[in-house]
Amino acid sequence: MTRPEFLHACCEVLGAMHVLTAPEDMAPYLTDWRGRFTGSAAAVLRPADTLQVAAVVALCAEAKVPLVPQGGNTGLVLGSVPDLAGNAVVLSLKRMNRIRAIDLVNNTITVEAGSILEEVQNAASKADRLFPLSLAAEGSCTIGGNLATNAGGTAVLRYGSMRDLCLGLEVVTADGKVWDGLRGLRKDNTGYDLRNLFIGAEGTLGIITAAVLKLFPQPKAQVTALAGLNTPQDALRLLAMAQATCAAGLTGFELMSACSVALVARHFPQMRTGFQDAHAQYVLLEISDSESEAHATAMLEAVVEEAMEGAVLCDAVVASSIAQSRALWSLREHITLAQAAEGKHVKHDVSVPISSIAEFIGQTDALLQQAFPGCRMVTFGHLGDGNLHYNVSAPEAMADEAFIQHQEAINLIVHDSAVRFGGSISAEHGLGMLKRDEIRRYKSDVEMELMTAIKKALDPHQLMNPGKVL
Ligand SMILES: Cc1cc2nc3c(=O)[nH]c(=O)nc-3n(C[C@H](O)[C@H](O)[C@H](O)COP(=O)(O)OP(=O)(O)OC[C@H]3O[C@@H](n4cnc5c(N)ncnc54)[C@H](O)[C@@H]3O)c2cc1C
């Protein structure tokens, strides 16, 4: 099949207005979220339902056209944009945004892959339920992208990541067949776990078209506190205390280094910790409670009191209103923006066992200071999940551009260190094109062989998001 014949056949399936080929129409689909890379494509295809996805994937298989699935295009590792070859099509799932069903007894919601995360949260909320996945891109990212990257976010500590929130999938396979695995079962031991193969595969094994997701009761109250501490070790002690007192009620435990908070204060002067003195580390704690706000506040105050008495904390404030709670979260959410405003920097998204996190920070900070004296450690993230956004900014006296030249050396120090502690070089964001080559340094030959065998079995012609992950 020639390219014009292929495109003509796509138009017959989707309607010509959903086969974009003009450069200005395709442009928004070709550049990644951070604007670092612009790929090239033969067309952007916009199917409206699963049968249309199956039909165009079958056409791609017949014509040997590679395809790149795309949701909200908010991914951070260049997974959702095509490479420079120009022979691939982008398959945008965004028109597939229907809520198919809500089952309030089974506590599940069945949604199409192009549904925006925030809309799914709202649909759950209207039904007096909680869909707990929450991340800063929730107004743009889609459930299909969340699943394909096994997204985490701010509530993993209590509810797990996307893999833990999904009970069933509908997937179009690389040869254009539909696998209906939309089971709302919490128990199903009937052979290999296909669902979990597609989750986190970044679109390299098949196209996710719909999913059955778990819902939870809405908490009656959410209360937040901010604590100032001396060391990451103290933050771990505070975590143990909060878990002992609040158990599953602890839904957020975020670490922020002094440098992260200082950057927010510099670029967003209206945002303050409210503390008189600066501290070396800060922790944001959130408790969700099924009883009442008074009960949640009492629990959080008990944790703070115990930590003060044990000299684990230097200072703390428990939010007394929703507005104050939002202001505290806002500090955390503005770190990325403040760091971007400050200039170019080197980002990492690592995880290590929670027990090793303080030692990891101590050793890695020391290695970086030795190599790049004065570099600024903008370390923050989901301490309760062992996941840190371990970002490094240039020393005040060094130009960003000169610092960025050392990106590879910095990555090597940070990633080698994470792996030495039994960690991962990508906790949340996946591999995409960005970390595809680097991962070979850290995975064993056996692991790479197993991954390659799975890819060959499910996508023998290497058409599903080629050049990503593997
Ligand atoms: C401001 C911001 C904050 C973020 N915060 C977090 C965070 O806290 N935690 C976290 O885990 N991530 C975070 N991310 C990254 C995160 O991966 C994405 O926001 C989101 O999960 C991706 O969804 P998307 O619809 O935009 O997917 P896209 O970016 O479109 O795609 C991501 C990957 O999934 C594949 N894909 C997309 N849809 C499908 C489908 N239907 N079937 C198969 N493959 C598909 C793509 O090919 C690509 O490989 C953040 C990103 C931004 C910009």
The ligand as an SDF file (V2000), in Angstrom:
LIG
                    3D

 53 58  0  0  0  0  0  0  0  0999 V2000
    3.0180   19.6970   35.0580 C   0  0  0  0  0  0  0  0  0  0  0  0
    3.1940   18.2000   35.0250 C   0  0  0  0  0  0  0  0  0  0  0  0
    3.1290   17.4780   36.2110 C   0  0  0  0  0  0  0  0  0  0  0  0
    3.2840   16.0840   36.1910 C   0  0  0  0  0  0  0  0  0  0  0  0
    3.2180   15.4320   37.3790 N   0  0  0  0  0  0  0  0  0  0  0  0
    3.3280   14.0890   37.3920 C   0  0  0  0  0  0  0  0  0  0  0  0
    3.2270   13.3700   38.6140 C   0  0  0  0  0  0  0  0  0  0  0  0
    3.0700   13.9340   39.6870 O   0  0  0  0  0  0  0  0  0  0  0  0
    3.3100   12.0310   38.5540 N   0  0  0  0  0  0  0  0  0  0  0  0
    3.4860   11.3470   37.3810 C   0  0  0  0  0  0  0  0  0  0  0  0
    3.5310   10.1150   37.3760 O   0  0  0  0  0  0  0  0  0  0  0  0
    3.6060   12.0120   36.2130 N   0  0  0  0  0  0  0  0  0  0  0  0
    3.5260   13.3460   36.1820 C   0  0  0  0  0  0  0  0  0  0  0  0
    3.6480   14.0170   34.9900 N   0  0  0  0  0  0  0  0  0  0  0  0
    3.9460   13.2440   33.7800 C   0  0  0  0  0  0  0  0  0  0  0  0
    2.8170   12.2980   33.4620 C   0  0  0  0  0  0  0  0  0  0  0  0
    3.2920   11.1130   32.8480 O   0  0  0  0  0  0  0  0  0  0  0  0
    1.7240   12.8320   32.5940 C   0  0  0  0  0  0  0  0  0  0  0  0
    1.2420   14.0490   33.0050 O   0  0  0  0  0  0  0  0  0  0  0  0
    0.5270   11.8960   32.3070 C   0  0  0  0  0  0  0  0  0  0  0  0
    0.4350   10.6940   33.0310 O   0  0  0  0  0  0  0  0  0  0  0  0
    0.5890   11.5380   30.8630 C   0  0  0  0  0  0  0  0  0  0  0  0
   -0.7020   11.5510   30.3340 O   0  0  0  0  0  0  0  0  0  0  0  0
   -0.9660   12.1010   28.8680 P   0  0  0  0  0  0  0  0  0  0  0  0
   -2.3760   11.8080   28.5280 O   0  0  0  0  0  0  0  0  0  0  0  0
   -0.5410   13.5020   28.7290 O   0  0  0  0  0  0  0  0  0  0  0  0
   -0.0080   11.1320   28.0200 O   0  0  0  0  0  0  0  0  0  0  0  0
    0.9310   11.5010   26.8110 P   0  0  0  0  0  0  0  0  0  0  0  0
    1.9630   12.4750   27.2160 O   0  0  0  0  0  0  0  0  0  0  0  0
    0.1210   11.8380   25.6250 O   0  0  0  0  0  0  0  0  0  0  0  0
    1.6300   10.0790   26.5770 O   0  0  0  0  0  0  0  0  0  0  0  0
    2.4960    9.5350   27.5240 C   0  0  0  0  0  0  0  0  0  0  0  0
    2.9160    8.1340   27.0560 C   0  0  0  0  0  0  0  0  0  0  0  0
    1.7910    7.2710   27.0430 O   0  0  0  0  0  0  0  0  0  0  0  0
    1.5310    6.7780   25.7240 C   0  0  0  0  0  0  0  0  0  0  0  0
    0.0800    6.7770   25.5540 N   0  0  0  0  0  0  0  0  0  0  0  0
   -0.7650    7.8270   25.6750 C   0  0  0  0  0  0  0  0  0  0  0  0
   -2.0340    7.4180   25.5260 N   0  0  0  0  0  0  0  0  0  0  0  0
   -1.9930    6.0860   25.2840 C   0  0  0  0  0  0  0  0  0  0  0  0
   -2.9820    5.0990   25.0530 C   0  0  0  0  0  0  0  0  0  0  0  0
   -4.2780    5.3970   25.0330 N   0  0  0  0  0  0  0  0  0  0  0  0
   -2.5850    3.8240   24.8360 N   0  0  0  0  0  0  0  0  0  0  0  0
   -1.2670    3.4950   24.8600 C   0  0  0  0  0  0  0  0  0  0  0  0
   -0.2950    4.3910   25.0810 N   0  0  0  0  0  0  0  0  0  0  0  0
   -0.6510    5.6700   25.3030 C   0  0  0  0  0  0  0  0  0  0  0  0
    2.2690    7.7080   24.7940 C   0  0  0  0  0  0  0  0  0  0  0  0
    2.6450    7.0710   23.5920 O   0  0  0  0  0  0  0  0  0  0  0  0
    3.4710    8.0970   25.6380 C   0  0  0  0  0  0  0  0  0  0  0  0
    4.4490    7.1040   25.5640 O   0  0  0  0  0  0  0  0  0  0  0  0
    3.4990   15.3980   34.9630 C   0  0  0  0  0  0  0  0  0  0  0  0
    3.5520   16.1320   33.7840 C   0  0  0  0  0  0  0  0  0  0  0  0
    3.4140   17.5110   33.8020 C   0  0  0  0  0  0  0  0  0  0  0  0
    3.4730   18.2680   32.5190 C   0  0  0  0  0  0  0  0  0  0  0  0
  1  2  1  0
  2  3  1  0
  2 52  2  0
  3  4  2  0
  4  5  1  0
  4 50  1  0
  5  6  2  0
  6  7  1  0
  6 13  1  0
  7  8  2  0
  7  9  1  0
  9 10  1  0
 10 11  2  0
 10 12  1  0
 12 13  2  0
 13 14  1  0
 14 15  1  0
 14 50  1  0
 15 16  1  0
 16 17  1  0
 16 18  1  0
 18 19  1  0
 18 20  1  0
 20 21  1  0
 20 22  1  0
 22 23  1  0
 23 24  1  0
 24 25  2  0
 24 26  1  0
 24 27  1  0
 27 28  1  0
 28 29  2  0
 28 30  1  0
 28 31  1  0
 31 32  1  0
 32 33  1  0
 33 34  1  0
 33 48  1  0
 34 35  1  0
 35 36  1  0
 35 46  1  0
 36 37  1  0
 36 45  1  0
 37 38  2  0
 38 39  1  0
 39 40  1  0
 39 45  2  0
 40 41  1  0
 40 42  2  0
 42 43  1  0
 43 44  2  0
 44 45  1  0
 46 47  1  0
 46 48  1  0
 48 49  1  0
 50 51  2  0
 51 52  1  0
 52 53  1  0
M  END
$$$$
